[in-house]
Amino acid sequence: MRKEILLPAVAVAGGAVGFALRHWELTTAFEADTGLPIAGAPATYALIAFSVVMVALLAVLSLTAKYPKFQGYDQAFSAKNNTLYATVGVLSGFLLIGAGGLMVYEFMQGTNLLYTRIIVAAMAVASGLCVMDTVRSNFKGEGGGKYSVPLLIPAFAFCVWLIAAYQVRAGDPVQLDYVYELFAIIASLLGLYFMAGFSFEKGKCGPMVLFSLLGVYFSLTTLADQHDWGTLALYAFSIVYLLTSSALLLYNAARPLPAAEPDENDTEGSSDA
């Protein structure tokens, strides 16, 4: 089976099971009065064991796959005239912009008054515009070139989101309340980081696919938790964008590499000679 289908399918199927197990844990593994975890709850152990299996399985599938030596981001994520990629990519951008708008609305309504949320909201909107610009460039075959700032902004946004999410949960002594949320943000952040690395001559296919698919798995799992609409939109972005990007890289890895654009310095050097 083609890996650009198999690996994303494993992450989505695993996320569906993780969601069910997390829902089971939330309804049976915590005391109704105190909210403290019940020792020995089978749902807790089942979710932990399944998550370990998913991490190991995705690691084996992602890190043992054969990848060509991509010459930068433009080759690794080439999607010229790929309408499906463009459609899903634009949807991802709108999810980020929508997440920012929802967070601002919640702040204005007084339902969530953390000022770090406003920073996350602003960066989510900026990231949404950057994602749309990246998708447009990939679709038209223009590419982002080296040292692309639009590729970095989403990763920076997730760094701030991680800080804001932990700020909310720092006083909670029950780590099982929020650990899968943090796993989802961290894995998604690393997926975006390794994706941007291709534009900075640090491209690593295996880690990019691994953490992107782990971001999908943990984001689907934590959807069982109670989240505000803005946060749900951020998790939806993680699922849609990272799933699409990892599938695109795997698709390109299984096919002949497109011709790389000649470097301007090399061209000048040859003409001088």
N, C-alpha and C positions, 0 to 999 in steps of 0.2 A: 504494500500500500504506500502511496506517495506520502512522504514525510510532511509536506506542507498541509496535508489533510490529517494525517495520523496524529501528529503531536498536538496541534490545536484541539482536535477532537478529544484526546486524552485529558487535556486541561479542562475543557468544558464539561465533559462527563464527570471528571473528578470533582469539579466545582459544584455540580448538581448534587453529588453524594455528600460533599462537605456541607453544603447548605442544609440538607436534610438532617445530617448528624448534629450540626450546630443548633438547629431548631429543637431537636430532641434534647440536647444538652440544656438549652435555656429553659425548657419547660419541665425538666425532671431533675436536674443536677444542682439546683439552688434552692435554699430554704425560702419558703414564701414570705415569712415574717421578717427575716434579717437580711436576705439576699446572699448569705454566705454559702459557699459551695458545700455540697454534701459529700463527705468522704466516701470514696469507693464507688461513686456513681458510674455505672457502665457506659453512659453516653459520653462522659468526659474521656475515659480511656479509649473508647472506640474512635472518637474524633482525633485524639492525639496519635493513635496508632495509624489511622488512615492517612493523616497528614504526613507522617514520617514516610509511609509507603509512597505517597504522591511525590514528595520531594526526591526520594531515591529513584523512582521511576522516571520522572522528568529529567533528572540529572543524567541518568544513563542514556535516555533517548536523545537528549540535547548535546551532551558532551562527546558522545561516541559517533555522532553523525559526521559525515565527510563534507567539508566545506572547501571551496576554492579560495585562493588568495585574492580577495576583492581589493581593488585599488580605489579605496575610498568609499564614501557614503553613496555616491551616485551609481556605482556598480552594484553595491549590495542591495540597494532599495530602488532599483530601476523599475518603473511602473508606467512606461510611456503608453498612452492611449488605453490604459487599463481602467475602464469605466467603473467596474465594481470597487476597485481600490479607491478611486476618487470619491465615489458616493459615500462609502463607509468612512473615509478620511474626513470629509466635510462634516458628516454627522458627528464625528469625534470632536471636531472643533466647536460645533454648536453646543455639544454637551458641556465643554469647559466654559464657554461663555454663559450658558444657562446656569451652571453651578455658581459662577461669580455673581450673577444677577440675583439668584435665590438667596445667597448668603447676605448680600446687601439688604434685600427685602426683610429677611429675618432680623437683621440687626436694627433696621428702622422700626420694626414692629416690637422690638424689645424682647424678643424670644431668645436671642443669643447675643449678649453684649460684650463678647470678647473682642478686643481690638485687633488681635492677631488674625481673627476671621476676616476682617476687612482687608488685611494685607493678602491673605490667601485668595480672597475674592478678586482683588485687583490683578494678582498674578495669574489667576485662572483665566480671566478675560484676555490678558496679554498672551498667555499660552495658547488659548483657542485661536487667536489670530495667527500666531506663529505656526501652529499645526496646519491651518488652512493654507498658509503660504508654502509650507513644505510639501503638502499634498499636491498643490497646484504645480509646483516645480517638478515634482516626480512624474506627474501625469503628462506634462508637456515635454518631458525629457530635458528640461533645463538644468536640473540638479541644483543642489545647495552649495556645491563646491567645498573647498577647505575652510575650516574655522567658521562654520555656520552658527551665528548667534541664535537664530530661531530654533535650532535643535537643542540649545542649552536651556532656554527659558522654561519649558515644561519640567525639566529635571530640577531647576531651582525652585519652581512652584511647589513641587512635591516635597522638597526639603523643608520649606516653610510650613506646608501642611502637616508634615510629621511633627514639627515642633508644636504647632497649634493643637494637634490631636493629643499629644502627650501632656500638654498643659492642662487640658480638660480632665485627663485621667490620672494625673500624678498623685492626687490625694486618695485615689481608690485603692484600698489594700488588697482587693480581690483581683489578681492579675488575669484570671480567666474571664473577667468581664470585658476586657479590651484587647487581649493579646492577639487575637486574629485580625482585629482592625489594624494594629501596628504592623503585623506581618504583611498585610496587603499593601500598606503604604510603602514599607521598606522595599519589598520585592518589586513593586511598580517603579519606585524611584531608581533602583538599580537597573531595571530594564531600560528606562529612559536614558540613564547615564551611559550604559554600554552602547545604546543606539547612537547617541551623540558622538561617542568615541570614534565612530567610523569617519566622521568629518575632521577629526583631529589626529589622524594617523595612529589611532589606538584601537582600531576595530577588532573585536573579539566575538566571533559568531556564536560559539557555544554558550558563553555566559549571557550574551544578549538574549538568545532564545530561551535559555533556562529561566532567567529572572523575569522575563516578560510573561512566560507561561505560568510561573509561580504567582506573579501578580494577578493573572486571570483567575487562577485557582483560589487564592485567598480572598480576592475581591468578591467572587461568587459566594464563598463560604460566609463571609461577614455580612452579606446582605440579609442574613437571618436576624442580625442584631437590629436594634432600634436606631435608626439614623434620621437626621433631618433631610429635607429634600435636596439641599445644596450638596451635602456629603454623598447622598445617593447618586447624584449626577457625576461627582468626581469618580466614584467607584465604577459607574457605567462607562465613563471615558476610559478608565484603566482596562476594563474588559474589552471594549470594542477596539481601541487603538492598539494596544499591545498584542491582541490576538491577530489583528490584521497585519501589523508590522512583522511579527515573527513568521507568519505564514508567507508573507512576501519575500522575506529573506530566504526561507527554506525553498520557496519556489525558484528563486534566482540561483540558489546554490545547486539545484539539480539540472540546470541548463547551461549551455555555453555562455561564457561571459560576454556582455556587449563590449564593443571596442571602447577603450578608454580615450578620453579627450587628450590630445598631446599637451604637455606642459609648455607654457609660454617661454619659460627660461630655456628649455631644451630646444625649442624651435629657433629662438634667437641665436643660441650657441651654434646650431648646425648651419644657419644662414651665414654667420660670421666666418665659419670655417670655409 
